[in-house]
């Protein structure tokens, strides 16, 4: 008659695999019993208790390297360590929830790269019937602007939000979007540039939409990256932007060249 149970029986009683039991032995979580006269290792009741305790702590999220000191600690130290483990697990859960939220937003495209407030602006612009390609370009520009000039991004969005309540602003934006599809030498472009520049110059809030980010940008290089993103030198939209900038410089607005 043998005292104790075999490793396979111990694993079954504890609800783990034999491989896990051996792994616990290697880590020093559970002492490895001596072999009996028949060559088998026999696990006593105390061995099984420690195995179950180790498995329970591991399942609760306690790092394996911290389990052995916990099992050997007195009640006061054990309770304090468990509180600390709980705190770390809570932080980990919060991090995982945030990652899951990001993954869900990534499934919707670039929405994960912009705050909800900016997404609402894009949705509002789209609802005005602006060309989808222009909306996509606006979205990409926002992503780049947020990365390059984060300190001015919230104000930039606020200016657009207020302008979206102005029917004249909506109409001018629609005309600018349509002009992007004209031929680069279209004779209407200079006149439209004059109208758009006058529209922005007439209202400080509107003007801030095109000049606020530039004023916040401490180098011409960063502004250049924002302005030149996705543009084509032979594009009507690019020519329109350059003409508007020229008109604004003539009016004294600081826009880097």
N, C-alpha and C positions, 0 to 999 in steps of 0.2 A: 504494500500500500504506500502510495506516495502522497506527501503533503503538498498542497498548492496545485496550481493549474499550469498548463503549457502556455507558450506565448500565443498560440492561435486562439486558445480559449480566453486568455486575458484580453486579447484584442477584441474579441467578440463581446465580452462582458462590458468593456469600456466604450464600445461603439466606434472603434477605429480599425485601421488595417494593421497587419503584422509589420508592414513597411514603416508605418507611423511609429509603432512601438520601438522599433529598432532605431529610428531617427531620434526619438526621445532619449534613448540610451546614449547615443553618440553625443547629444547635446548636454547630457548630464541631468536631464529633467527627472528621469526615473532611474534608480540604480538597477543595474543588470544582475539578476540573481545568479548564484553559483549553480553549476550543473549538479544534478543528483547522480546516484550510482549508475543509473541507466543512461546518462549522458544528456538528459533533458534539463532545461532551466525551468524551475518551478516558481510560480508567482504566488506569494502569500496574500492574505487579506490586506496587509499594509501596502504591499506593492500595488495591488489593484486600486486602493484608495488614492494613492499618489498619482497613478496613471489617469484615473477619472478626473482628479483635480487639475492635472496638467492639460488634459483634453478640454475641460470646461473653460479654463482660462484662455487657451488658444482660440477656442471657438468664439469667445467674447471679444477677441481682438487684441489680447495682450501679446506683444512681441515674444517670440519663443525665447530669446535671449534674456528676457526679464522674468520668466516664469519660475525658474529655480530659486532665485533670491526671495521671490514672493512666497513660495511654498515653505521656505525655511524661516520666514519672518514671524515676529510675534503679532498678536492680534491688532495692536495699535498701528504698527508699521504697515501691516497688510491692508488695513482699511484706508490709510493715507495713500498708499500706492494705487489702490483701486480707484480712488477719486481722481488721481492724476491720469490714470489710463482712460477713465471715462471722459475727462476733459479733452484729451487728445483724440479720442474716437469721435467726439462731437465735432471737433474742428475738421476732422477728416470727412465726416458726413457732410458738413457744410460745403467743403471743397468739392466733393463728388456731386452734390446737388447743383452747384454752380457749373461744373463741367457738363452735366447732363443738359442743363438749360442752354449752354453754349452749343452743344451738339444739335439740339432741336432747332436752334436758330440758324445754325449752319445749313441745315436741310432746306432752309428758305433762301439760300444764296448769301449775298453780302450782308444780310441783316445782322449777322453776328458781329460785324465790324463797326456797327453804328448804334448809338443809343436810340431808344424808342422815340424820343422827341424828334430826332432827325428822320427816322423812318416815317413818322406821321407827316412831316413836311413833304417828303417825297410822294407819299400817297395822296396828299392834298394837291400837289402839282400835277400828278398823273390824272387826278379826277377832273382837271381843267382841260383835258384833251391834248396835252403836250405830247409830241412825238415820243414813242417809247425809247428810241435811240438817244434822244436828248435826256430823258429821265435816267437812263443807264449811265450816260456820261456825267450827269449831275451827281448820281450816287457815288461813282468812282472818284469824282472830284472831292466829295465830302469825306470819303475815307482817307484820301491823301491829305486833305486839309487838317483833319483831326490828328493825323500822325505828325505833320510838320509844324502846325501851329496850334497845339492843344489848348494853350492858354486863351486863345481867342475864339475857339470853336463854339462854345455855348452862346456867346454874344452874337456870333454870326447867324446861328440858327434862330435866335430871338428876333433879329432884324427881318429875316425871311418870313417868320411867322406873322409878324405885324403887317408886312407888305402883302401877304396872301389875302388879306381882307380888302385890298384895294383893287377894284375891277380894272382900273387903268394899268396897274402893274401886271395883272394877269394878261391883259391884252398885249402889252408891250413884250412880255416874256414869250407869248405865243408867236408874235411876229419875228422875234429874234430867232426862235427855234426854226421857224419856216425858212428864214434867210440862210440858215446853215446849209440848206439844200440847193441854194442858187449857185449859178456859175460864179467863180471868183471875180470875174470882171463885170458882174452885173452892175449897171449904172445906178440901181436903187440903193446899193449898199452905203455910199457916203451919206445920203439923205437919212437913211434909217439910223446910221451911227449918230448923226446930229440929234435926231429925236430921242434916241435912247439916252444919250449923254445929258440932254436937257432934262429928261424925265428923272434921272438919278440926281442931278445937281439941284433940282427943285425941292428936294426933301432930304434932310439929313439922315433920316432913317433908311431911306432907299439907297442913298449914297453909301452908307456904311456897309451895304451888302457887297459892293464891289471894291470899296476902299478900306473897310475895317480890318480885314485879314492882312492886307498889305501894310497898314500902319502898325500892326502888331508884330509883323515879321521883321526881325532885326537884321536880316541880310537879304540882299537882292537875289541871292542864289536860291533861297527857300521859296521866295515868291515866284521866281522864274520856273521852278519845278511845278508849282501849282498852276501857273498860267499856261505853261507849255505842255502840260500833261495831255496826251492824246490828240494834239493838234497837228495839222498838216499845213505847211507853208502855202500850199496852193488851194487852200480850203476857204470858202466864202465866210464861214463862221470865224475863222482865224483873222481874216481881213477885217471883219466887223469889230472884233474885240480890239484889235490894234488901233483902229480908227477911234473907237470909244475912249480908249486909254489916252490917245493923243489929245482928244477934245478935253478930257478931264485935266490933263497936265496943263493945258492952256488956261484952264479955269483955276489953276493953283492947287489942284489935288495931288498929294504925294503918292505917286505910283512908281515903284522902281522900274528902270528900263531893263 
